[in-house]
Amino acid sequence: MNKNWRIRRRIPELDDLYLLTLIKENLGHYPSSYGLTDEKIIDLLNKYTEVFLLMSKAGSRVGFLAWTEKAKVMLLELCVLEPRYQGKGIATYFMKKVESRARRGGFSSIRFYVDRNNERAQRLYQRFGYTVKRINWLTHTILMEKRM
């Protein structure tokens, strides 16, 4: 698997249109994303500590990861794969990379919010060992966590 995939940092002028399209097409139907404009999405991407593009060996973008680091907690902001690449073990590969980064960085845990209606993502993260920490009924999200 690792010979077929690589990670590179976001290049705004090259990647932002792709990221906007990917986010809106894959997450736009969830209640937690209602009201997000292109400008707000770009503003959020600019505030994250890291935004990495997930790339095929041939150089095609297949998705991205973004996180914020706060007080030794890594907050995974977004992990989005193009639908045609889902279910192929790619998310597992990249989540292992994120967890390795968190351990090397001395983080106590990785946390993220998943939309309450995104049961597929919830099951995926539970398989990785993440547990539900809190449910926010107002924002339609579930906070999940894995201790490092």
N, C-alpha and C positions, 0 to 999 in steps of 0.2 A: 504494500500500500504506500509506503513512504517514498518509493521511487516515482510514483505517479502524480504526486501532489506537492505543492510548495505554498509558502506564505510570503506575501510582500506587503509592505506598508502602503496605505492609501496615498494616492497622488490626486489631490482634489480636482485639478483641471482635467485629468484623465478618467477618473472613477466616479465622480459625483452624480452624473446623469444615470449611469448604470446602477448606483446604489439607490437613488431615488426610485427608479423603476422597479428594482427588486423589492424594496421595502413596500411600496404601494401595492404591487401585485400579490405579494405573499402575506402581508400583514394588514392591509387596508380594510379588510372585512371584519377584523376583530374590534370589539367595542373599545378596548384600551387605546386604539389608534385613531379614533374619531377626532376630527378637528386638527389633525397634524397637516400643516401646509408644507410645501417644498422648502420654504424659508426656515421653518421651525425644525424640519428634519436636518437640514444642512447645519443649522446652529447647534443642534445636539451632536452631530458628528464631529464638529469642531471642538466641542467641550470634552469629548471622551479622551481618556489618557492614551489609548491605542485603538486604531482601526486597521485591521489587516484584511487584505483580499485573499481569498482562497483560490488558488490557481491550479490548472492542470499542468502537467509537465510541458505540454505544447504551448502554454501561455494563455489559455482561455480562462476567463474568470468564471468561477462556479458558485461563488457566494462570498460571505464576509463574516468576520467576528469583530466586535467592538467591546471594550471594557473600560471601566474607570477604577482607579485605585484610591481607596480611602481608608486610612487608619488600619493598615494591614488586612483589609478586606478587599478582595477583588470582586467588583460588581460587574458581572457580565451583562452588558447592555443589550446587545443584539447578536444573534447567530442565525443567519439566513442563508439557505442554500437554494439554488434554482431547483424547481420541482423535478426536473429530469435527472438530477444528481442525488435526490433524496432516497433513502433506503439502500444505499450502496456502501455503507460503512464510513463515509467521508466525515460525517459529524463526529463519529466515535474517534476517528484518527485525530481530528483537530481539537476535540475536547481533551484528549490525552495530552496534547501539546500545551493547551491552556493550563491544565492542572500541573504539568511539569514546571511551567513558568511560575505558577503561584507558589509551588514548593521551593523552587530556587530563590524566589523573592522573599521568602519568609512570611507569606500571607497565612493568616489563621483560618481563613475560609474563602470559598467562592460563593457568591450569592447572585441571584438574578430573579427578575419578575417574568412570569409567563402568563399570558392571557388565560383567564378561567376557562374559556371555551376551547382552548388549544390542547385538547386531551392527548393528541399524538406527541406533542413536545413534552407534556408532563410525564407520560410513560417513558419516553426516551431518557429524560433526566433522572427519573427514579431508577432506571436500569444502571445509570452511572453512579448511583449511590446518593443522590440528592434527596432531601426530605423537605416536606412542606413546613415552613417556619411560620407563615402568617397568610391569611386571606384578606384582601382588601376589597370589600363589596362595592365601594364607591368607584374605584378605578378598574374593576373587573379583572384584577390580577392576583396571582398567588406568588408569594415570595418563597423561593426554594433555596436551600443551602447545603453545602458539603463542607465539613470540617477537614482541614488539611492535616 
